[in-house]
């Protein structure tokens, strides 16, 4: 969390009011996930949902569902016990219920693991149990993508992993937006794998370049340089690292493994429109 604060302080413009947009994976990427959520809420930062955020939310709702099921089961058992013995001690029954609940959760997790692999880990469940209602509300509020239009730059889309080129934004698959790294050259299907496909951002840039030339950019009569121009800002691919292309900005610079934490700063206060700057801070390697 100290690193996040350091980046915010370094990137923050004291001359102009700034707004922060987080590109996902706010949790499970360091030892202080809850504190990071608290900071994001305090800063009133916007966010998009990352694959790790999604897993923690799945774990949270799974835990809540199981708690509700156990609560209902324990209430029914308690009612049956009272009908058989009206002199039973409520405190003893409550203690027994707590022990039964703990045992039930353990048995349930064991049974579930045998039947199917959960989409979340022990770490996801640990963070999910620590989250308070305001943390849940904040993560639930993170959409799959955020869009904005900036003069002299065009449309900016923030997403965690990537966008499938050639497909309308409203038809993009949630899994793709949170997990994609490559696209199969034969089937054109997105994949979370780094192997056997072409990086989606390379294809996105090719498509945007064609559109750029076709539309005749630079003409004020056609809406200026921003007309039909779309830049995607994303994270997710730490191994690829910081990757700044004409129509894409890959900002994951592997902070969790001792790399850097990086921000794209767009400043609209200049005379010549919006200026762009890459700002980063050094990270310490996280040992789980």
C-alpha positions as CSV (number, residue, x, y, z in Angstrom):
1,X,0.0,0.0,0.0
2,X,2.9,2.3,0.7
3,X,4.0,1.8,-3.0
4,X,0.5,2.7,-4.2
5,X,0.6,5.9,-2.1
6,X,4.0,6.7,-3.5
7,X,2.8,6.4,-7.1
8,X,-0.3,8.5,-6.4
9,X,1.8,11.2,-4.8
10,X,4.3,11.2,-7.7
11,X,1.6,11.2,-10.4
12,X,-0.7,13.7,-8.8
13,X,-0.8,17.1,-10.3
14,X,-1.1,19.8,-7.7
15,X,-2.1,22.4,-10.3
16,X,-5.2,20.6,-11.5
17,X,-7.9,18.4,-10.0
18,X,-7.1,14.8,-10.9
19,X,-9.1,11.6,-11.1
20,X,-7.6,8.1,-10.7
21,X,-8.6,5.1,-12.8
22,X,-7.4,1.7,-11.6
23,X,-6.9,-1.0,-14.2
24,X,-7.9,-3.9,-12.1
25,X,-6.4,-6.5,-9.7
26,X,-6.6,-4.4,-6.6
27,X,-6.5,-7.5,-4.5
28,X,-4.2,-10.6,-4.1
29,X,-1.3,-8.7,-5.5
30,X,0.4,-7.9,-2.2
31,X,0.0,-8.4,1.6
32,X,-2.4,-5.5,2.1
33,X,-5.3,-6.0,-0.2
34,X,-7.9,-4.6,2.3
35,X,-5.7,-1.5,2.8
36,X,-5.5,-1.0,-0.9
37,X,-9.3,-1.1,-1.2
38,X,-9.5,1.4,1.7
39,X,-7.1,3.8,-0.2
40,X,-9.0,3.4,-3.5
41,X,-12.3,4.3,-1.7
42,X,-10.7,7.2,0.1
43,X,-9.3,8.6,-3.2
44,X,-12.7,8.1,-4.9
45,X,-10.8,6.3,-7.6
46,X,-12.7,4.7,-10.5
47,X,-11.8,1.1,-11.3
48,X,-12.3,-1.8,-13.8
49,X,-12.6,-5.4,-12.7
50,X,-9.6,-7.6,-13.0
51,X,-9.5,-11.4,-13.0
52,X,-8.2,-11.5,-9.4
53,X,-10.9,-9.1,-8.2
54,X,-13.4,-11.3,-9.9
55,X,-12.1,-14.4,-8.2
56,X,-12.3,-12.8,-4.8
57,X,-15.8,-11.6,-5.4
58,X,-16.8,-15.2,-6.4
59,X,-15.2,-16.5,-3.2
60,X,-17.1,-13.8,-1.2
61,X,-20.5,-14.8,-2.7
62,X,-19.7,-18.5,-2.3
63,X,-18.9,-18.0,1.4
64,X,-22.0,-15.9,1.9
65,X,-24.2,-18.5,0.2
66,X,-22.7,-21.3,2.4
67,X,-23.2,-19.3,5.5
68,X,-26.8,-18.7,4.6
69,X,-27.4,-22.4,3.9
70,X,-25.8,-23.4,7.2
71,X,-27.8,-20.7,9.1
72,X,-31.0,-22.0,7.6
73,X,-30.0,-25.6,8.4
74,X,-29.0,-24.7,12.0
75,X,-32.3,-22.9,12.6
76,X,-34.3,-25.9,11.4
77,X,-32.2,-28.2,13.7
78,X,-32.7,-25.8,16.6
79,X,-36.5,-25.8,16.1
80,X,-36.6,-29.6,15.9
81,X,-34.5,-29.8,19.1
82,X,-36.8,-27.4,21.0
83,X,-39.9,-29.3,20.0
84,X,-38.4,-32.5,21.4
85,X,-37.0,-30.9,24.6
86,X,-38.4,-27.5,25.7
87,X,-35.9,-27.4,28.7
88,X,-32.8,-27.3,26.5
89,X,-30.1,-24.7,27.2
90,X,-30.0,-22.0,24.4
91,X,-26.4,-21.2,25.2
92,X,-25.3,-24.8,24.8
93,X,-27.2,-25.0,21.5
94,X,-25.6,-21.9,20.2
95,X,-22.1,-23.1,21.0
96,X,-22.9,-26.4,19.4
97,X,-24.1,-24.6,16.4
98,X,-20.9,-22.7,16.0
99,X,-18.8,-25.9,16.2
100,X,-21.2,-27.5,13.8
101,X,-20.9,-24.6,11.4
102,X,-17.1,-24.8,11.4
103,X,-17.2,-28.5,10.8
104,X,-19.8,-28.1,8.1
105,X,-17.7,-25.6,6.2
106,X,-14.7,-27.8,6.4
107,X,-16.6,-30.9,5.2
108,X,-18.3,-28.8,2.5
109,X,-15.1,-27.4,1.2
110,X,-13.6,-30.9,1.1
111,X,-16.6,-32.4,-0.7
112,X,-16.7,-29.5,-3.2
113,X,-13.0,-29.8,-4.0
114,X,-13.5,-33.5,-4.9
115,X,-16.5,-32.7,-7.2
116,X,-15.1,-29.7,-9.0
117,X,-12.2,-27.2,-9.0
118,X,-13.2,-23.9,-7.5
119,X,-12.4,-20.8,-9.6
120,X,-10.8,-19.2,-6.5
121,X,-8.0,-20.1,-4.1
122,X,-7.4,-20.2,-0.3
123,X,-5.9,-16.7,-0.7
124,X,-9.1,-15.5,-2.4
125,X,-11.2,-16.9,0.4
126,X,-9.0,-15.4,3.0
127,X,-9.3,-11.9,1.6
128,X,-13.1,-12.4,1.0
129,X,-13.6,-13.2,4.7
130,X,-11.8,-9.9,5.6
131,X,-13.8,-7.7,3.4
132,X,-16.4,-5.4,4.9
133,X,-19.6,-4.3,3.2
134,X,-18.1,-1.1,1.9
135,X,-15.2,-3.1,0.3
136,X,-17.7,-5.5,-1.4
137,X,-19.8,-2.5,-2.6
138,X,-16.7,-0.9,-4.1
139,X,-15.4,-4.0,-5.9
140,X,-18.9,-4.8,-7.1
141,X,-19.1,-1.3,-8.6
142,X,-16.0,-1.9,-10.8
143,X,-17.3,-2.3,-14.4
144,X,-15.5,-4.5,-17.0
145,X,-14.4,-1.4,-18.9
146,X,-14.5,2.4,-18.7
147,X,-14.6,4.7,-21.7
148,X,-13.8,8.4,-22.0
149,X,-13.3,10.9,-24.8
150,X,-10.4,13.4,-24.6
151,X,-9.8,16.3,-27.1
152,X,-6.8,15.7,-29.4
153,X,-6.4,12.1,-28.2
154,X,-9.8,10.5,-28.9
155,X,-11.5,7.7,-27.1
156,X,-9.7,6.1,-24.2
157,X,-10.9,2.6,-23.0
158,X,-9.5,1.2,-19.7
159,X,-9.8,-2.5,-19.3
160,X,-7.9,-5.0,-17.3
161,X,-6.7,-7.5,-19.9
162,X,-7.7,-6.6,-23.4
163,X,-10.3,-6.1,-26.1
164,X,-11.0,-8.4,-29.0
165,X,-10.4,-6.4,-32.2
166,X,-13.3,-6.2,-34.7
167,X,-16.0,-6.9,-32.1
168,X,-18.4,-4.3,-30.9
169,X,-17.7,-3.2,-27.3
170,X,-21.1,-4.3,-26.1
171,X,-20.5,-7.8,-27.5
172,X,-17.2,-8.4,-25.7
173,X,-17.1,-11.4,-23.5
174,X,-16.4,-10.7,-19.7
175,X,-13.7,-13.5,-19.6
176,X,-11.9,-11.9,-22.5
177,X,-11.9,-8.5,-21.0
178,X,-10.4,-9.8,-17.7
179,X,-8.1,-12.6,-18.9
180,X,-7.1,-12.3,-22.6
181,X,-3.4,-12.1,-23.6
182,X,-3.3,-13.6,-27.1
183,X,-5.5,-14.4,-30.1
184,X,-5.3,-17.6,-32.1
185,X,-4.3,-16.8,-35.7
186,X,-6.4,-19.6,-37.1
187,X,-9.6,-19.6,-35.0
188,X,-9.4,-15.9,-34.0
189,X,-10.4,-17.0,-30.5
190,X,-9.0,-15.1,-27.5
191,X,-6.8,-16.9,-25.0
192,X,-5.4,-16.2,-21.5
193,X,-2.2,-18.1,-22.6
194,X,0.9,-16.3,-23.8
195,X,1.8,-19.1,-26.2
196,X,0.4,-20.2,-29.6
197,X,-1.1,-16.9,-30.5
198,X,-0.5,-13.2,-31.4
199,X,-0.7,-10.5,-28.7
200,X,-4.1,-8.9,-29.0
201,X,-2.6,-5.4,-28.7
202,X,-0.6,-6.0,-31.8
203,X,-3.7,-6.8,-33.8
204,X,-5.6,-3.9,-32.2
205,X,-2.9,-1.5,-33.3
206,X,-3.0,-2.9,-36.8
207,X,-6.7,-2.4,-37.0
208,X,-6.6,1.1,-35.6
209,X,-3.8,2.1,-38.0
210,X,-5.9,1.0,-40.9
211,X,-8.8,3.0,-39.6
212,X,-6.5,6.0,-38.9
213,X,-5.4,6.1,-42.5
214,X,-8.9,5.5,-43.9
215,X,-10.5,8.3,-42.0
216,X,-8.0,10.9,-42.9
217,X,-7.1,12.1,-39.4
218,X,-5.9,15.6,-38.6
219,X,-8.8,17.4,-40.4
220,X,-10.6,19.7,-38.0
221,X,-13.7,19.5,-40.3
222,X,-13.8,15.7,-39.5
223,X,-13.7,16.2,-35.8
224,X,-10.0,16.7,-35.2
225,X,-7.3,14.1,-34.5
226,X,-9.5,12.3,-32.1
227,X,-12.2,11.3,-34.7
228,X,-12.7,7.5,-34.6
229,X,-9.4,7.0,-32.8
230,X,-9.5,4.5,-29.9
231,X,-6.7,3.8,-27.4
232,X,-6.8,1.0,-24.9
233,X,-5.2,1.2,-21.5
234,X,-4.7,-2.2,-19.8
235,X,-2.7,-4.2,-17.3
236,X,-2.7,-8.0,-16.6
237,X,0.4,-9.1,-18.7
238,X,3.3,-8.6,-16.2
239,X,5.6,-10.9,-18.1
240,X,5.3,-8.7,-21.2
241,X,5.9,-5.6,-19.0
242,X,5.4,-1.9,-19.8
243,X,4.4,-1.7,-23.5
244,X,3.5,1.6,-25.0
245,X,2.2,1.5,-28.6
246,X,0.4,4.0,-30.7
247,X,-3.1,2.8,-29.8
248,X,-2.5,0.7,-26.7
249,X,-0.8,1.4,-23.3
250,X,0.2,-1.8,-21.4
251,X,1.0,-0.6,-17.8
252,X,1.7,-3.9,-15.9
253,X,5.3,-3.5,-15.1
254,X,5.5,-6.5,-12.7
255,X,5.4,-4.7,-9.4
256,X,4.5,-7.8,-7.4
257,X,7.8,-9.5,-8.4
258,X,10.0,-6.5,-7.7
259,X,9.4,-4.5,-10.8
260,X,7.7,-1.2,-10.9
261,X,4.2,0.2,-10.3
262,X,3.3,2.4,-13.3
263,X,0.7,5.0,-14.1
264,X,-0.3,6.8,-17.3
265,X,-0.8,10.5,-16.5
266,X,-3.0,12.5,-18.9
267,X,-2.9,16.2,-18.3
268,X,-5.5,18.4,-19.9
269,X,-4.1,21.7,-18.6
270,X,-1.7,22.5,-21.3
271,X,-2.1,25.0,-24.2
272,X,-1.7,22.3,-26.8
273,X,-4.4,20.0,-25.5
274,X,-3.8,16.8,-23.5
275,X,-0.2,15.8,-22.6
276,X,0.8,12.2,-21.8
277,X,3.4,11.0,-19.3
278,X,4.5,7.7,-17.9
279,X,5.2,7.7,-14.2
280,X,6.4,4.8,-12.1
281,X,7.9,3.8,-8.7
282,X,10.1,0.9,-7.7
283,X,8.5,-2.1,-5.9
284,X,9.8,-4.6,-3.5
285,X,9.3,-8.3,-4.3
286,X,6.3,-9.8,-2.5
287,X,6.8,-13.1,-0.8
288,X,3.4,-14.7,0.1
